[in-house]
Amino acid sequence: MSIDDIASIDGVISASLITRGGEYLEGTIPPDTRRDTFSAMSAIILGAAERSAIELNDSLLKVSVGFDSSLLMIFGLDSQCLMAVIGTPEADIDKIIETTRVWKGNSIKH
């Protein structure tokens, strides 16, 4: 299994593996998108949401940001990495998260 398998899920436009510090590791980014800015902002958004979850005494599952024609989903994989996926509004978010976690468990070694 590769990150391309995640990107090939119906409704997925791009999938990027990013460190929690905002460094792009691998995957795809939509054309005309600045990779460094996208990666850094994804890490910042996830970090802010996780801090909010702590304040609410709850656990964060994912962050979803809706746009006119797409959806940005960001979720933590472990203490070092996150996944940022851009998909259509119809994309199967649960399938994306589960496939990514299986791939991560089998492929990425820290």
C-alpha positions as CSV (number, residue, x, y, z in Angstrom):
1,M,0.0,0.0,0.0
2,S,1.2,3.5,-0.8
3,I,0.1,7.1,-0.3
4,D,-1.2,6.8,-3.9
5,D,-3.8,4.3,-2.7
6,I,-5.2,7.1,-0.4
7,A,-5.2,9.6,-3.3
8,S,-7.1,7.1,-5.4
9,I,-10.1,6.8,-3.0
10,D,-13.2,8.2,-4.7
11,G,-13.5,11.9,-4.0
12,V,-9.9,12.4,-3.0
13,I,-8.2,15.3,-4.8
14,S,-4.8,15.2,-3.0
15,A,-3.3,13.5,0.1
16,S,-0.2,14.8,1.9
17,L,1.8,13.4,4.8
18,I,3.1,16.3,6.9
19,T,5.1,16.5,10.1
20,R,3.4,18.2,13.1
21,G,6.1,20.9,12.7
22,G,4.7,21.7,9.2
23,E,7.3,20.0,7.0
24,Y,5.9,18.2,3.9
25,L,7.1,14.6,3.7
26,E,5.3,13.1,0.7
27,G,2.1,12.9,-1.3
28,T,0.3,15.3,-3.6
29,I,-0.6,18.9,-3.4
30,P,-3.1,20.6,-5.8
31,P,-1.4,22.6,-8.6
32,D,-0.7,26.2,-7.9
33,T,-0.6,25.5,-4.2
34,R,2.5,26.5,-2.3
35,R,3.6,23.3,-0.6
36,D,5.5,24.9,2.3
37,T,2.6,27.2,3.1
38,F,0.0,24.5,2.8
39,S,2.0,22.1,5.0
40,A,2.7,24.7,7.7
41,M,-0.9,25.9,7.8
42,S,-2.2,22.3,8.0
43,A,0.0,21.7,11.1
44,I,-1.1,25.0,12.7
45,I,-4.8,24.3,12.1
46,L,-4.5,20.8,13.6
47,G,-2.5,22.1,16.6
48,A,-5.1,24.7,17.3
49,A,-7.9,22.2,17.1
50,E,-6.1,19.8,19.4
51,R,-5.6,22.5,21.9
52,S,-9.3,23.4,21.7
53,A,-10.2,19.7,22.3
54,I,-8.0,19.8,25.5
55,E,-9.8,22.9,26.7
56,L,-13.1,21.1,26.1
57,N,-11.9,18.0,27.9
58,D,-12.5,16.0,24.7
59,S,-10.6,14.1,22.0
60,L,-10.1,15.4,18.5
61,L,-11.0,13.0,15.6
62,K,-10.4,15.3,12.6
63,V,-10.6,18.8,11.4
64,S,-12.8,19.6,8.4
65,V,-12.8,22.8,6.5
66,G,-15.4,23.3,3.8
67,F,-14.9,25.3,0.7
68,D,-17.1,26.1,-2.2
69,S,-16.1,23.0,-4.2
70,S,-13.9,21.0,-1.9
71,L,-13.2,19.8,1.7
72,L,-9.9,19.9,3.6
73,M,-9.6,17.1,6.2
74,I,-6.7,17.1,8.6
75,F,-6.1,14.4,11.2
76,G,-3.2,13.3,13.4
77,L,-1.6,10.0,12.7
78,D,0.7,9.9,15.7
79,S,2.8,12.3,17.8
80,Q,5.0,13.1,14.7
81,C,2.8,13.2,11.6
82,L,-0.5,14.3,10.3
83,M,-2.4,13.8,7.1
84,A,-4.0,16.6,5.0
85,V,-6.5,15.4,2.5
86,I,-8.4,17.5,0.0
87,G,-11.5,15.9,-1.3
88,T,-14.9,16.6,-2.9
89,P,-17.8,17.2,-0.4
90,E,-19.0,13.6,-1.2
91,A,-15.7,11.9,-0.3
92,D,-16.0,9.1,2.3
93,I,-14.1,10.7,5.2
94,D,-14.2,7.5,7.4
95,K,-12.7,5.4,4.6
96,I,-10.0,8.0,4.0
97,I,-9.1,8.1,7.7
98,E,-9.1,4.3,8.1
99,T,-7.1,3.7,4.9
100,T,-4.6,6.3,5.9
101,R,-4.1,4.8,9.4
102,V,-3.6,1.3,8.0
103,W,-1.1,2.7,5.4
104,K,0.7,4.6,8.1
105,G,1.0,1.6,10.4
106,N,2.5,-0.5,7.6
107,S,4.7,2.0,5.9
108,I,6.1,4.8,8.0
109,K,8.8,4.0,10.6
110,H,10.2,6.8,12.8
